[in-house]
């Protein structure tokens, strides 16, 4: 029913991953409750040391990006490479043991051996998994620049192997990159805004996973941060209002959804929001769900005019389909 304003879940993360210290819409999966961080021997030099407990928890509380491969025994090697694969697995197990024993230097040496062997046997999944472990190790040691490079290498191998940008593994790596950039800036407002944008993406993930009540809570937190730092008339704040309306409507809370969708549309008109036609279309959908058919049609007509002015053919087609659906719903029974 909705054409959401959000860009693809991971695409925003990937674009943001190339920038530091800027208010871009990067997004984050929160650390699971009760997660405990392993020992951290080094803090980042100069900046962001207060975030290291969180960095460490994020590195290890969730499964590594390629953890599924470990469950299946590193995977990806041809039948003739079974011996090399077994050796890689043993090296990775030894490296993990060294990490648990707080022997990071030894773990790093072992991981380099595993990586060389994975490259030699052309085991791309083992390469990605080893890079991920190396990145996590650098992450918890506070070697953030090195961790950044390794996480990007991991992501490159995963995407090159056909993994979709919306996959949980890509989202997880993007979360860690976002946290690295947060730790490397002294600007508290930027860091808080980064958190808000990360909550935004987590909310989209929850909504996509059909968990609208949890998505709602994340959107509410993200909206408060955006209003506090950017102001209620900022385009990002307006989009968050719209998305919150969507989650409420999905739960059947159409009265509340209508309040937020109406507010988003009103603000969009005032500031000349480039996606006004989409916001109006979403408002019209909520009105239709409330069986306010006359208001819904009027709003759809306005959305259609705006979409035509923008030459957004996809939106024009969508709105026309919704108007046809509205006509069927509002037709009196004979």
matplotlib code that plots the C-alpha trace (Angstrom):
import matplotlib.pyplot as plt

x = [0.0, 2.8, 5.7, 8.0, 10.4, 13.3, 16.1, 17.0, 17.9, 21.6, 22.2, 22.0, 24.5, 26.9, 26.8, 27.3, 30.2, 32.4, 32.1, 33.2, 31.9, 29.0, 25.3, 24.4, 21.7, 23.7, 21.8, 22.5, 21.2, 21.3, 23.3, 21.2, 20.3, 22.8, 25.6, 29.0, 32.2, 35.4, 38.6, 39.9, 43.6, 43.9, 41.8, 41.6, 44.3, 43.0, 39.3, 36.2, 37.6, 34.3, 32.6, 35.0, 32.9, 30.1, 32.4, 33.6, 30.1, 29.0, 31.9, 31.1, 27.5, 26.1, 27.4, 30.3, 29.1, 30.0, 29.3, 26.9, 29.9, 31.5, 28.4, 28.7, 32.5, 33.8, 32.1, 32.7, 35.7, 35.7, 35.8, 39.5, 40.3, 38.8, 42.2, 43.0, 39.5, 40.0, 43.3, 41.7, 39.0, 41.6, 43.5, 40.3, 39.5, 43.0, 42.7, 39.3, 40.9, 43.7, 41.2, 39.3, 42.6, 43.4, 46.3, 45.4, 48.9, 49.0, 45.5, 46.4, 49.3, 47.2, 44.5, 47.0, 48.1, 44.4, 43.9, 46.9, 45.7, 42.1, 43.5, 45.7, 42.8, 40.5, 38.0, 36.1, 33.8, 36.7, 38.4, 35.4, 35.0, 38.7, 38.6, 35.6, 37.4, 40.5, 38.2, 36.5, 39.8, 41.1, 37.7, 37.9, 41.6, 40.7, 42.5, 39.6, 41.3, 42.5, 39.1, 37.4, 39.6, 39.0, 35.3, 35.1, 37.2, 34.8, 31.8, 33.5, 34.0, 30.4, 28.8, 31.2, 30.0, 26.4, 25.1, 22.4, 22.8, 19.8, 21.3, 21.8, 25.6, 25.9, 23.7, 25.9, 29.1, 27.5, 26.5, 30.1, 31.3, 28.8, 30.0, 33.6, 32.8, 30.8, 33.9, 36.2, 34.3, 34.3, 31.0, 28.4, 25.5, 26.8, 27.3, 23.7, 22.4, 24.2, 22.5, 19.1, 19.8, 20.9, 17.7, 15.8, 17.3, 16.8, 13.1, 12.9, 14.4, 11.9, 9.0, 10.2, 10.4, 6.8, 7.5, 5.7, 5.3, 9.1, 9.6, 7.4, 9.5, 12.7, 11.0, 9.9, 13.4, 14.8, 12.2, 13.0, 16.6, 15.9, 13.6, 16.1, 19.1, 17.7, 14.3, 10.8, 10.9, 14.0, 13.3, 14.7, 12.3, 9.4, 10.3, 10.5, 7.0, 5.8, 7.5, 6.1, 2.6, 3.2, 4.1, 1.0, -1.3, 0.2, -0.9, -4.4, -3.9, -5.2, -6.3, -2.7, -1.3, -3.4, -2.2, 1.4, 0.8, -1.1, 1.6, 4.3, 2.3, 1.7, 5.3, 6.3, 4.1, 5.7, 9.2, 8.7, 9.8, 10.9, 8.9, 5.6, 3.7, 4.8, 3.9, 0.5, -0.1, 0.7, -1.7, -4.4, -3.8, -4.3, -7.5, -8.8, -8.1, -10.2, -12.9, -12.8, -13.1, -13.9, -10.8, -8.7, -9.7, -9.0, -5.6, -4.8, -5.7, -3.3, -0.6, -1.2, -0.8, 2.4, 3.8, 3.0, 4.8, 7.8, 7.5, 7.7, 6.0, 6.2, 4.3, 1.8, 1.1, 0.9, -1.5, -3.8, -4.0, -4.9, -7.6, -9.0, -9.0, -10.6, -13.4, -14.1, -14.2, -16.3, -18.9, -22.2, -23.5, -26.5]
y = [0.0, 2.4, 3.6, 4.4, 7.3, 5.3, 4.3, 0.6, -0.7, -1.2, 1.2, 4.2, 2.4, 1.7, 5.3, 6.6, 4.2, 6.3, 9.5, 10.6, 13.1, 14.1, 14.0, 11.3, 8.7, 5.8, 3.1, 0.7, -2.5, -2.1, -4.3, -7.1, -6.8, -8.4, -8.5, -8.6, -7.2, -9.2, -7.6, -4.6, -3.9, -0.8, 2.4, 4.4, 7.0, 10.5, 10.2, 8.2, 6.1, 6.3, 4.3, 1.3, -0.8, -0.4, -1.1, -4.3, -5.5, -4.7, -6.7, -9.9, -9.8, -10.7, -13.4, -12.4, -11.5, -14.9, -16.9, -19.1, -20.3, -21.5, -23.5, -25.2, -25.6, -22.5, -23.7, -22.7, -24.8, -27.4, -31.0, -31.3, -28.5, -30.4, -30.7, -27.0, -26.2, -28.3, -26.6, -23.2, -24.2, -25.3, -22.0, -20.0, -22.0, -21.4, -17.7, -17.5, -19.3, -16.8, -14.0, -15.5, -15.9, -12.2, -12.9, -10.6, -10.5, -14.3, -14.3, -11.8, -13.9, -17.0, -15.1, -14.0, -17.6, -18.6, -15.7, -16.8, -20.3, -19.2, -17.1, -19.9, -22.4, -19.7, -20.3, -17.0, -17.6, -18.5, -15.3, -13.2, -14.9, -14.5, -10.8, -10.4, -12.0, -9.8, -6.7, -7.6, -8.1, -4.7, -3.3, -4.4, -3.4, 0.1, 0.0, 1.7, 2.7, -0.9, -2.3, 0.0, -1.3, -4.9, -4.5, -2.9, -5.8, -8.3, -6.4, -6.4, -10.1, -10.8, -8.5, -9.9, -13.4, -12.4, -11.5, -8.9, -5.4, -6.1, -9.3, -9.2, -9.7, -6.6, -4.6, -5.9, -4.7, -1.4, -1.0, -1.5, 1.0, 3.5, 3.0, 3.4, 6.8, 7.8, 7.0, 9.1, 12.3, 14.8, 16.3, 15.0, 16.4, 14.5, 11.3, 11.6, 12.2, 9.2, 7.1, 8.5, 7.6, 4.1, 3.6, 4.7, 1.8, -0.7, 0.4, -0.2, -3.7, -4.5, -3.2, -5.3, -8.3, -7.7, -6.4, -3.1, -2.5, -2.8, -0.7, 2.0, 2.3, 2.7, 5.3, 7.3, 7.4, 8.4, 11.1, 12.6, 12.9, 14.4, 17.0, 17.9, 18.3, 19.1, 20.6, 19.6, 21.2, 19.3, 16.9, 13.9, 14.7, 14.9, 11.5, 10.0, 11.4, 9.7, 6.4, 6.5, 6.9, 3.9, 1.7, 2.8, 2.3, -1.2, -2.0, -0.7, 2.4, 4.6, 7.6, 8.0, 7.3, 10.0, 12.6, 11.9, 11.6, 14.9, 16.6, 15.3, 16.5, 19.9, 20.4, 19.1, 21.8, 24.5, 23.6, 22.5, 18.9, 17.2, 14.1, 15.9, 13.8, 10.5, 12.0, 13.0, 9.5, 7.9, 10.3, 9.4, 5.7, 6.2, 8.2, 5.4, 2.9, 5.1, 5.0, 8.8, 8.3, 11.8, 13.2, 10.3, 11.1, 14.8, 14.0, 11.5, 14.0, 16.5, 13.9, 13.0, 16.7, 16.9, 13.7, 14.8, 18.1, 16.1, 13.8, 10.8, 8.2, 5.4, 7.5, 8.7, 5.1, 4.1, 6.9, 6.1, 2.5, 3.7, 6.0, 3.1, 1.0, 3.9, 4.1, 0.4, 0.7, 3.8, 2.6, 2.2, -1.3, -2.0]
z = [0.0, 0.8, -1.3, 1.6, 1.4, 2.7, 0.5, 0.5, 4.0, 3.4, 0.6, 3.0, 5.2, 2.4, 1.2, 4.7, 5.3, 3.1, 5.1, 8.6, 11.0, 8.9, 9.5, 7.0, 7.4, 8.7, 10.6, 13.4, 15.0, 18.8, 21.0, 22.4, 26.1, 28.5, 25.9, 27.6, 26.1, 26.1, 27.5, 25.6, 26.0, 23.9, 23.7, 20.5, 20.5, 21.1, 20.5, 21.3, 24.2, 26.0, 23.3, 23.5, 25.8, 23.3, 20.4, 22.0, 22.7, 19.2, 17.9, 19.7, 21.0, 17.6, 15.3, 13.0, 9.5, 8.1, 11.2, 9.3, 7.4, 10.6, 11.5, 8.1, 8.5, 6.7, 3.4, -0.1, -1.0, -3.7, -2.8, -3.6, -1.1, 1.9, 3.6, 3.2, 4.5, 7.6, 8.3, 7.9, 10.4, 12.9, 12.5, 13.1, 16.2, 17.5, 16.8, 18.7, 21.6, 21.7, 21.7, 24.6, 26.5, 25.8, 23.5, 20.6, 19.0, 18.7, 17.4, 14.7, 13.5, 13.3, 11.4, 8.8, 8.3, 7.9, 5.4, 3.3, 3.2, 2.3, -0.6, -1.8, -1.9, -3.4, -0.6, -0.9, 2.0, 4.3, 3.1, 4.1, 7.4, 8.3, 7.3, 9.6, 12.5, 11.9, 11.7, 15.0, 16.6, 15.5, 16.6, 20.2, 20.4, 19.5, 16.1, 14.4, 11.1, 10.6, 11.6, 9.1, 6.2, 7.2, 7.6, 4.1, 2.7, 4.3, 2.9, -0.6, -0.6, 0.7, -1.9, -4.6, -3.7, -4.5, -1.1, -1.2, 0.4, 2.6, 4.1, 7.9, 7.5, 5.5, 7.9, 10.8, 9.2, 8.3, 12.0, 13.1, 10.5, 11.7, 15.3, 14.2, 12.6, 15.7, 17.9, 15.6, 16.0, 18.9, 17.8, 20.3, 18.2, 15.2, 17.2, 18.6, 15.2, 13.9, 16.6, 15.5, 11.9, 13.0, 14.9, 11.8, 9.8, 12.6, 12.6, 8.9, 9.4, 12.1, 9.9, 7.0, 9.4, 10.4, 13.9, 13.7, 17.4, 17.9, 14.8, 16.3, 19.4, 17.3, 15.1, 18.1, 19.5, 16.1, 15.7, 19.1, 18.2, 14.8, 16.3, 19.0, 16.7, 13.2, 14.1, 13.2, 9.8, 8.6, 5.7, 7.7, 10.6, 8.2, 6.7, 10.2, 11.0, 7.9, 8.7, 12.3, 10.8, 8.6, 11.5, 13.5, 10.5, 10.0, 13.6, 12.9, 15.0, 12.2, 14.3, 15.6, 12.2, 10.7, 13.1, 12.3, 8.5, 8.5, 10.4, 8.0, 5.0, 6.5, 7.3, 3.8, 2.2, 4.3, 3.5, -0.1, 0.6, -2.6, -1.7, -0.9, -3.3, -1.6, 1.8, 0.6, -0.9, 2.4, 4.2, 1.7, 2.3, 6.1, 5.4, 3.2, 5.9, 8.2, 5.6, 5.1, 1.4, 0.3, 2.2, 0.9, -2.7, -2.4, -0.9, -3.6, -6.3, -4.7, -4.5, -8.2, -9.3, -7.3, -8.7, -12.3, -11.6, -10.4, -13.4, -11.1, -13.3, -10.8, -8.2, -10.8, -11.7, -8.0, -7.1, -10.0, -8.9, -5.4, -6.8, -8.6, -5.5, -3.6, -6.1, -5.6, -1.8, -1.8, -4.3, -2.6, -2.3, -4.7]

ax = plt.figure().add_subplot(projection="3d")
ax.plot(x, y, z, "-o")
ax.set_aspect("equal")
plt.show()
